[in-house]
Amino acid sequence: MAQKRRKFSPEFRDEAVKMVVVESRPIAEVAREIQVNEGTLGTWVSRYRQEHAGEEPPLNISERARLRELERENRELRMKTEFLGKAAAFFAQEGIVNLSWRAWGWDDRRVC
């Protein structure tokens, strides 16, 4: 049997969106707290951000520096992931991937 659709008041939606936007809380966390589907809350937040795109305050100096740091870290992690993927493909192609201790002649008791 299909469930009835829940209807939420505009005030409830606004409060939920403010919990995400103003308090910088994750959508998933707020959705669990107020017992709303993550996708529903995400839609509300996206709609709010589209309607109020010019109202967000500009980043201050420390936030801008943190953003640059996170962007740099993100680039590095993407490069590492790409390299590891290529390395795994290379070793798999060569048939070298057997990383068990015994395959390399190590006894499990000597590892620690």
Backbone hydrogen bonds, N-H to C=O, Kabsch-Sander energy under -0.5 kcal/mol:
donor,donor_aa,acceptor,acceptor_aa,energy
13,R,9,S,-2.2
14,D,10,P,-2.5
15,E,11,E,-2.4
16,A,12,F,-2.3
17,V,13,R,-2.7
18,K,14,D,-2.4
19,M,15,E,-1.9
20,V,16,A,-1.2
21,V,17,V,-3.2
22,V,18,K,-1.5
23,E,18,K,-1.4
24,S,20,V,-0.5
25,R,19,M,-0.9
25,R,20,V,-0.6
30,V,26,P,-2.1
31,A,27,I,-2.9
32,R,28,A,-2.2
33,E,29,E,-2.1
34,I,30,V,-2.5
35,Q,31,A,-0.7
35,Q,32,R,-0.5
36,V,31,A,-2.5
41,L,37,N,-2.2
42,G,38,E,-2.8
43,T,39,G,-2.0
44,W,40,T,-2.1
45,V,41,L,-2.6
46,S,42,G,-2.6
47,R,43,T,-2.5
48,Y,44,W,-2.3
49,R,45,V,-2.7
50,Q,46,S,-2.2
51,E,47,R,-2.3
52,H,48,Y,-2.0
53,A,50,Q,-0.8
55,E,52,H,-1.2
56,E,53,A,-0.6
64,R,60,N,-2.5
65,A,61,I,-2.3
66,R,62,S,-2.4
67,L,63,E,-2.4
68,R,64,R,-2.3
69,E,65,A,-2.4
70,L,66,R,-2.5
71,E,67,L,-2.4
72,R,68,R,-2.3
73,E,69,E,-2.4
74,N,70,L,-2.5
75,R,71,E,-2.2
76,E,72,R,-2.4
77,L,73,E,-2.5
78,R,74,N,-2.2
79,M,75,R,-2.2
80,K,76,E,-2.5
81,T,77,L,-2.5
82,E,78,R,-2.5
83,F,79,M,-2.6
84,L,80,K,-2.9
85,G,81,T,-2.2
86,K,82,E,-2.2
87,A,83,F,-2.8
88,A,84,L,-2.6
89,A,85,G,-2.1
90,F,86,K,-2.4
91,F,87,A,-2.7
92,A,88,A,-2.3
93,Q,89,A,-2.1
94,E,90,F,-1.9
95,G,91,F,-0.8
96,I,91,F,-2.3
97,V,91,F,-0.7
98,N,96,I,-1.6
104,W,100,S,-0.9
104,W,101,W,-0.7
105,G,102,R,-1.6
106,W,101,W,-2.7
110,R,107,D,-1.5
111,V,107,D,-0.5
111,V,108,D,-0.8
112,C,108,D,-0.5
